[in-house]
Amino acid sequence: MVLQSIAFAVIGLAVAAVALTLFVDYFPNPRALTVCTAVVSALIGGVVSGYALDHRLPGLALLFSAVSSALLLSVLARPDRAGGHGRHRHA
């Protein structure tokens, strides 16, 4: 269980690194918020999916960990604040 938790945290860090590298303009929040959100959501998603799968398919739990981390990071993304991307809204 400890090794899986470490793997979930590493997955969260990897998802945060990819998001901050590829979509740097979409995350105007502090970097610590983005990284912590990715790590915590990967840990929670991995643990919950591990219990739901009764720890029989650890590879699938790792996949669900990455998906839950990416989904929660998408909540933080602000494409309307990205410079030069998308449509501009007028008041």
C-alpha positions as CSV (number, residue, x, y, z in Angstrom):
1,M,0.0,0.0,0.0
2,V,2.9,2.4,0.7
3,L,4.5,1.7,-2.6
4,Q,1.1,2.3,-4.4
5,S,0.7,5.6,-2.5
6,I,4.2,6.7,-3.6
7,A,3.3,5.7,-7.2
8,F,0.0,7.7,-7.0
9,A,2.0,10.8,-5.7
10,V,4.5,10.4,-8.6
11,I,1.6,10.2,-11.1
12,G,0.1,13.4,-9.6
13,L,3.5,15.2,-9.9
14,A,3.8,14.0,-13.5
15,V,0.3,15.2,-14.4
16,A,1.0,18.6,-12.9
17,A,4.3,18.9,-14.7
18,V,2.7,18.1,-18.0
19,A,-0.1,20.5,-17.4
20,L,2.2,23.3,-16.4
21,T,4.5,22.7,-19.3
22,L,2.0,22.3,-22.1
23,F,-0.7,24.7,-20.9
24,V,1.3,27.3,-18.9
25,D,-1.2,30.1,-19.8
26,Y,-4.2,28.2,-18.6
27,F,-3.1,28.1,-15.0
28,P,-2.9,31.6,-13.6
29,N,-3.1,30.3,-10.0
30,P,0.1,29.8,-8.0
31,R,2.1,26.7,-9.1
32,A,1.9,25.2,-5.6
33,L,-1.9,25.1,-5.9
34,T,-1.7,23.3,-9.2
35,V,0.9,20.8,-8.0
36,C,-0.9,20.1,-4.7
37,T,-4.2,19.6,-6.4
38,A,-2.8,17.1,-8.8
39,V,-1.0,15.1,-6.1
40,V,-3.9,15.0,-3.7
41,S,-6.4,14.1,-6.3
42,A,-4.1,11.4,-7.6
43,L,-3.7,10.0,-4.1
44,I,-7.5,10.1,-3.4
45,G,-8.4,8.7,-6.8
46,G,-5.9,5.9,-6.6
47,V,-6.8,4.9,-3.0
48,V,-10.6,4.9,-3.7
49,S,-10.2,3.0,-7.0
50,G,-7.9,0.5,-5.2
51,Y,-10.5,-0.2,-2.6
52,A,-13.2,-0.4,-5.2
53,L,-11.2,-2.9,-7.2
54,D,-10.3,-4.8,-4.0
55,H,-6.6,-4.3,-4.9
56,R,-6.8,-6.9,-7.6
57,L,-5.8,-4.7,-10.5
58,P,-3.1,-2.3,-9.4
59,G,-2.5,-1.1,-13.0
60,L,-6.1,0.0,-13.4
61,A,-5.8,1.8,-10.1
62,L,-2.8,3.7,-11.4
63,L,-4.7,4.6,-14.5
64,F,-7.7,5.9,-12.5
65,S,-5.3,7.9,-10.4
66,A,-4.0,9.7,-13.5
67,V,-7.5,10.3,-14.8
68,S,-8.8,11.7,-11.6
69,S,-5.7,14.0,-11.3
70,A,-6.2,15.3,-14.8
71,L,-9.9,15.8,-14.3
72,L,-9.5,17.8,-11.1
73,L,-6.7,19.9,-12.7
74,S,-9.1,20.7,-15.6
75,V,-11.3,22.5,-13.0
76,L,-8.4,24.9,-12.2
77,A,-7.7,25.6,-15.9
78,R,-8.8,29.1,-17.0
79,P,-8.6,29.2,-20.9
80,D,-10.5,32.5,-20.8
81,R,-7.4,34.1,-19.2
82,A,-4.9,32.5,-21.6
83,G,-3.0,35.1,-23.6
84,G,-4.0,35.1,-27.2
85,H,-6.1,31.9,-27.1
86,G,-9.8,31.6,-27.5
87,R,-12.4,34.3,-27.9
88,H,-12.3,37.6,-26.0
89,R,-15.3,38.5,-24.0
90,H,-16.7,42.0,-24.1
91,A,-18.5,43.6,-21.2
